[in-house]
Amino acid sequence: MRLPVPGPRDVLSALERGGDQFEALIGAVPRALALLDRAEALLDGAHVAVQRVREVTEAANVVVVRANGVVDGAETAIGRVTTLTDALEPSLTKLQPTLETLADTTHPDEVAALVRLVDTLPALTDSMEKDVMPVLATLGTVAPDVHDLLTVARELNDMLAKIPGMGRLKRRIDEEEGQDETDATVR
């Protein structure tokens, strides 16, 4: 759009038309200069706005790149989870009734006890391997020794029974043990 700024011909033409026109033309010059100043200010403002739009666009591009990375990671994770759930679905379908029963019948105290048990499993396993298993391995050789001890105890009992006065002592001990058992059942 062409701005109506008077040129040299316009000035000459105005001089020919008369003084009024010339005064109007001279009065238009400050207005034209003011319009130019305002146009420059608008251009400066537009330049600042364009710079800010550029900065926002660059920041948005950085965010878009990061978002693309997150989306790619999410797609990978979704693929892995899908593969895993597809593989576990038959087993989980079979276990569902058992899991529901377990969830309905398990008390929080039982869960806490189970957690404590799991926490002690390493020490329990270590003790089993070092202490109990060696003893269990020797039980096969202990049985004949225990049998021999029982035989000796019977023979010793028979010998003690032949000592004079031992029969009375044995009856008294049996009576006291019977009395102790009666007292224990009454309580």
BELDARA-V414093 format. One record per residue. RES is the residue in three letters. OMEGA is omega as a letter, one per 30 degrees, with the letter a starting at -180 (* if undefined). Layout:
RES:OMEGA, RES:OMEGA
//
This chain:
MET:a, ARG:l, LEU:a, PRO:l, VAL:a, PRO:l, GLY:a, PRO:l, ARG:l, ASP:l, VAL:l, LEU:l, SER:l, ALA:l, LEU:l, GLU:a, ARG:l, GLY:a, GLY:a, ASP:l, GLN:a, PHE:l, GLU:l, ALA:l, LEU:l, ILE:l, GLY:a, ALA:a, VAL:l, PRO:l, ARG:l, ALA:l, LEU:l, ALA:l, LEU:l, LEU:l, ASP:l, ARG:l, ALA:l, GLU:l, ALA:l, LEU:l, LEU:l, ASP:l, GLY:l, ALA:l, HIS:l, VAL:a, ALA:l, VAL:l, GLN:l, ARG:l, VAL:l, ARG:a, GLU:l, VAL:l, THR:l, GLU:l, ALA:l, ALA:l, ASN:l, VAL:l, VAL:l, VAL:l, VAL:l, ARG:l, ALA:l, ASN:l, GLY:l, VAL:l, VAL:l, ASP:l, GLY:l, ALA:l, GLU:l, THR:l, ALA:l, ILE:l, GLY:l, ARG:a, VAL:l, THR:l, THR:a, LEU:a, THR:l, ASP:a, ALA:a, LEU:a, GLU:a, PRO:a, SER:a, LEU:l, THR:l, LYS:a, LEU:a, GLN:l, PRO:l, THR:l, LEU:l, GLU:l, THR:l, LEU:a, ALA:a, ASP:a, THR:a, THR:l, HIS:l, PRO:l, ASP:l, GLU:l, VAL:l, ALA:l, ALA:l, LEU:l, VAL:l, ARG:l, LEU:l, VAL:l, ASP:a, THR:a, LEU:l, PRO:l, ALA:l, LEU:l, THR:l, ASP:l, SER:l, MET:a, GLU:a, LYS:a, ASP:a, VAL:a, MET:l, PRO:l, VAL:l, LEU:a, ALA:a, THR:a, LEU:l, GLY:l, THR:a, VAL:a, ALA:l, PRO:l, ASP:l, VAL:l, HIS:l, ASP:l, LEU:l, LEU:l, THR:a, VAL:l, ALA:l, ARG:l, GLU:l, LEU:l, ASN:l, ASP:l, MET:l, LEU:a, ALA:a, LYS:l, ILE:a, PRO:l, GLY:a, MET:l, GLY:l, ARG:a, LEU:l, LYS:l, ARG:a, ARG:l, ILE:l, ASP:l, GLU:l, GLU:l, GLU:l, GLY:l, GLN:l, ASP:l, GLU:l, THR:l, ASP:a, ALA:a, THR:l, VAL:a, ARG:*
//
